Amino acid sequence: MPEALPDLFRADGVLFDLDGVLTPTAEVHMRAWKAVFDDVFERWGITPPYSDADYFDYVDGKKRYDGVASLLHSRNVEVPWGEVDDDPSAETICGIGNRKNAAFAASLRGQGIAPYPGSLALVESLHEAGIPLGVVSSSKNAEEVLAAAGIRSFFRVVVDGVVAEREGLASKPAADMFAAGAAALGVDPTRSVAVEDATSGAASAAAAGFATVVGVDRGAGADALHAAGATVVVEDLLVFVPSAQTDTPETA
């Protein structure tokens, strides 16, 4: 039987992850990470080869440098952390992360981005209903992506990788980022909703005390999202829009 859907329109506030939830930038991130890690693994002789499973297991939802360190650690590879302003050619955690960011930024500026139609419909409906909305994203590119997608004005607060670095917030799956998002939005997590597509993000929201954690399955898998803390998993956020609920919701 399909899962019962919570009523997001009764929440104190709704906090969305960005990449893979609001916009398909996760696909751009995945391509950029693959290009960078394929090169690193080949040059350094690292095995087994990088795969999409590595993205979901070690990189997805985390701050950029933490993702690099996590993946390399999974292959028993240790390199210097470096500095945040390392040149992208530097063979450090920060250098590799900056290399990936350069590839991502070039793709975003060259091709642009549009929000998922179902996600946009939900955001518009919640905004019209007066529900406070925010974004909690590990990406340092969140503001640029939101602006490029034309949806920045819907969100009262954005807690992203830039904010996390400035305020010393631990990367997802720690509770820090979603807890900070709720505080900035001025809402109680126990009466609010977090929306995530990454297991690390679902775990972060659950740890921050969100009673309702919506998982959007863009590839992580419904079982994995539930195990991480999602209270309901759907394939598209359109199912939460009242005008669309005449159809059978796709839940997992």
C-alpha positions as CSV (number, residue, x, y, z in Angstrom):
1,M,0.0,0.0,0.0
2,P,1.2,3.6,-0.7
3,E,2.4,5.6,2.2
4,A,0.1,8.2,3.8
5,L,1.2,11.6,2.8
6,P,1.7,14.3,5.5
7,D,0.0,17.7,5.0
8,L,2.9,20.1,4.3
9,F,0.4,23.0,4.4
10,R,0.0,22.5,8.1
11,A,3.7,22.8,8.8
12,D,5.3,25.7,10.6
13,G,7.9,25.8,7.8
14,V,9.4,23.7,5.1
15,L,13.1,23.5,4.5
16,F,14.3,22.0,1.1
17,D,17.6,20.6,0.1
18,L,18.6,22.1,-3.3
19,D,20.4,19.7,-5.6
20,G,18.2,16.8,-6.6
21,V,15.2,18.2,-4.7
22,L,14.5,21.6,-6.2
23,T,16.7,21.5,-9.3
24,P,18.4,18.7,-11.3
25,T,21.8,20.1,-10.5
26,A,22.6,16.8,-8.8
27,E,23.1,15.5,-12.4
28,V,25.5,18.3,-13.1
29,H,27.3,17.6,-9.9
30,M,27.5,13.9,-10.7
31,R,29.0,14.5,-14.1
32,A,31.6,17.0,-12.7
33,W,32.6,14.6,-9.9
34,K,32.9,11.7,-12.3
35,A,35.2,13.7,-14.6
36,V,37.4,14.7,-11.8
37,F,37.6,11.4,-10.0
38,D,38.0,9.3,-13.2
39,D,41.1,11.4,-13.8
40,V,42.4,11.2,-10.3
41,F,41.8,7.5,-10.0
42,E,43.5,6.8,-13.3
43,R,46.6,8.9,-12.6
44,W,47.0,7.6,-9.1
45,G,46.2,3.9,-9.9
46,I,43.2,3.8,-7.5
47,T,40.9,0.8,-7.6
48,P,38.1,-0.1,-7.9
49,P,37.1,2.6,-10.4
50,Y,34.9,5.5,-9.4
51,S,31.1,4.7,-9.9
52,D,27.7,6.4,-9.4
53,A,27.4,4.3,-6.2
54,D,30.4,6.1,-4.8
55,Y,28.6,9.4,-5.4
56,F,25.6,8.3,-3.4
57,D,27.6,6.6,-0.7
58,Y,30.4,9.1,0.0
59,V,29.7,12.5,-1.8
60,D,26.0,13.2,-2.1
61,G,24.7,15.8,0.3
62,K,28.1,16.5,2.0
63,K,30.1,19.7,1.8
64,R,32.5,19.6,-1.1
65,Y,35.8,18.9,0.7
66,D,34.2,16.4,3.1
67,G,32.9,14.5,0.1
68,V,36.4,14.3,-1.4
69,A,38.0,13.1,1.8
70,S,35.2,10.6,2.4
71,L,35.6,9.0,-1.0
72,L,39.4,8.9,-0.9
73,H,39.2,7.4,2.6
74,S,37.0,4.6,1.2
75,R,39.9,3.6,-1.0
76,N,42.5,4.0,1.8
77,V,44.0,7.0,0.2
78,E,45.1,9.9,2.3
79,V,46.3,13.3,0.9
80,P,46.9,16.7,2.5
81,W,43.8,18.7,3.2
82,G,45.3,21.9,1.8
83,E,43.7,25.3,1.9
84,V,40.3,26.5,0.5
85,D,42.1,28.8,-1.9
86,D,44.2,26.0,-3.4
87,D,44.6,26.1,-7.1
88,P,42.4,23.4,-8.9
89,S,45.6,21.7,-10.0
90,A,46.7,21.1,-6.5
91,E,46.8,17.4,-5.4
92,T,45.1,18.2,-2.1
93,I,41.5,17.6,-0.8
94,C,40.8,21.3,-1.4
95,G,42.5,21.3,-4.8
96,I,40.4,18.3,-6.0
97,G,37.3,19.9,-4.6
98,N,38.0,23.2,-6.3
99,R,38.7,21.3,-9.6
100,K,35.3,19.8,-9.4
101,N,33.7,23.2,-8.6
102,A,35.3,24.8,-11.7
103,A,33.8,22.0,-13.8
104,F,30.4,22.4,-12.2
105,A,30.4,26.2,-12.6
106,A,31.3,26.0,-16.3
107,S,28.5,23.6,-16.9
108,L,25.9,25.7,-15.0
109,R,26.9,28.9,-16.8
110,G,27.0,27.3,-20.2
111,Q,23.7,25.3,-20.0
112,G,21.7,27.0,-17.3
113,I,19.2,25.2,-15.0
114,A,15.5,24.9,-14.5
115,P,13.6,23.6,-11.4
116,Y,11.8,20.3,-11.4
117,P,8.2,21.1,-12.5
118,G,6.7,19.2,-9.5
119,S,9.0,20.9,-7.1
120,L,8.3,24.3,-8.5
121,A,4.5,23.6,-8.3
122,L,4.9,22.7,-4.6
123,V,7.1,25.7,-3.7
124,E,4.7,28.1,-5.5
125,S,1.7,26.5,-3.6
126,L,3.3,26.7,-0.2
127,H,4.5,30.2,-0.8
128,E,1.0,31.3,-1.8
129,A,-0.3,29.7,1.4
130,G,2.1,31.7,3.4
131,I,4.2,28.8,4.7
132,P,7.8,30.0,5.5
133,L,10.3,28.3,3.2
134,G,14.0,27.9,3.3
135,V,16.9,26.0,1.6
136,V,19.5,23.9,3.4
137,S,22.2,22.9,0.9
138,S,25.8,21.8,1.4
139,S,26.7,23.4,-1.9
140,K,28.6,26.7,-2.0
141,N,26.9,27.4,-5.3
142,A,23.4,27.4,-3.9
143,E,22.7,31.1,-4.3
144,E,23.9,31.0,-7.9
145,V,21.8,28.0,-8.7
146,L,18.7,29.4,-7.1
147,A,19.1,32.6,-9.0
148,A,19.8,30.8,-12.3
149,A,16.6,28.7,-11.8
150,G,14.6,31.9,-11.1
151,I,13.3,30.7,-7.7
152,R,15.5,32.6,-5.1
153,S,12.6,34.9,-4.1
154,F,10.5,32.1,-2.7
155,F,12.9,31.4,0.2
156,R,13.3,33.5,3.3
157,V,16.6,31.9,4.3
158,V,19.4,29.9,2.6
159,V,21.8,28.0,4.7
160,D,24.5,26.7,2.3
161,G,28.1,25.7,2.2
162,V,29.2,29.3,2.4
163,V,27.2,29.8,5.6
164,A,28.3,26.4,7.0
165,E,32.0,27.3,6.5
166,R,31.5,30.8,8.0
167,E,29.6,29.5,11.1
168,G,31.6,26.3,11.5
169,L,28.6,24.0,10.9
170,A,29.4,20.3,10.5
171,S,28.6,18.7,7.2
172,K,25.5,16.5,6.8
173,P,24.7,13.9,8.2
174,A,25.3,15.9,11.4
175,A,22.3,17.9,12.6
176,D,24.0,21.3,12.3
177,M,22.8,22.5,8.9
178,F,19.1,21.7,9.3
179,A,19.2,22.9,12.9
180,A,20.6,26.2,11.7
181,G,18.1,26.4,8.9
182,A,15.2,26.0,11.3
183,A,16.6,28.6,13.7
184,A,17.2,31.1,10.8
185,L,13.6,30.5,9.6
186,G,12.3,30.9,13.1
187,V,10.4,27.6,13.2
188,D,10.3,24.6,15.5
189,P,11.7,21.4,13.7
190,T,9.1,19.2,15.5
191,R,6.4,21.1,13.7
192,S,8.2,21.6,10.4
193,V,9.2,19.6,7.3
194,A,12.6,18.8,5.8
195,V,12.8,17.6,2.2
196,E,15.9,15.7,1.0
197,D,17.1,13.3,-1.7
198,A,20.3,12.3,0.0
199,T,20.7,9.8,2.8
200,S,23.1,12.2,4.5
201,G,20.6,14.9,4.3
202,A,17.7,12.8,5.6
203,A,19.9,11.8,8.6
204,S,20.8,15.4,9.2
205,A,17.1,16.5,9.3
206,A,16.2,13.5,11.6
207,A,19.0,14.4,13.9
208,A,17.9,18.0,14.0
209,G,14.5,16.9,15.3
210,F,12.3,17.2,12.2
211,A,9.3,15.0,12.9
212,T,8.5,15.0,9.1
213,V,11.4,14.2,6.7
214,V,10.3,13.8,3.1
215,G,12.7,11.8,1.0
216,V,12.7,12.3,-2.8
217,D,14.0,9.3,-4.5
218,R,16.2,10.5,-7.3
219,G,18.5,7.5,-7.2
220,A,19.5,6.9,-3.5
221,G,16.7,4.4,-3.1
222,A,13.6,4.4,-1.0
223,D,14.9,1.8,1.5
224,A,18.1,3.8,2.0
225,L,16.3,7.0,2.5
226,H,13.9,5.4,5.1
227,A,16.9,3.9,6.9
228,A,18.6,7.3,7.1
229,G,15.5,8.9,8.7
230,A,13.0,9.8,6.0
231,T,9.4,9.4,7.3
232,V,7.9,9.2,3.8
233,V,9.5,8.7,0.4
234,V,8.1,10.0,-2.9
235,E,9.3,10.1,-6.5
236,D,8.0,13.6,-7.2
237,L,7.0,16.5,-5.0
238,L,3.9,17.2,-7.1
239,V,2.1,14.6,-5.0
240,F,1.9,17.1,-2.2
241,V,0.1,19.8,-4.3
242,P,-3.6,19.7,-3.5
243,S,-4.7,20.2,-7.1
244,A,-2.6,17.2,-8.1
245,Q,-3.9,14.8,-5.5
246,T,-6.8,13.5,-7.6
247,D,-4.2,11.0,-9.0
248,T,-2.7,8.2,-7.1
249,P,0.5,9.4,-5.4
250,E,3.7,7.7,-6.4
251,T,5.3,6.8,-3.1
252,A,7.8,4.2,-2.1
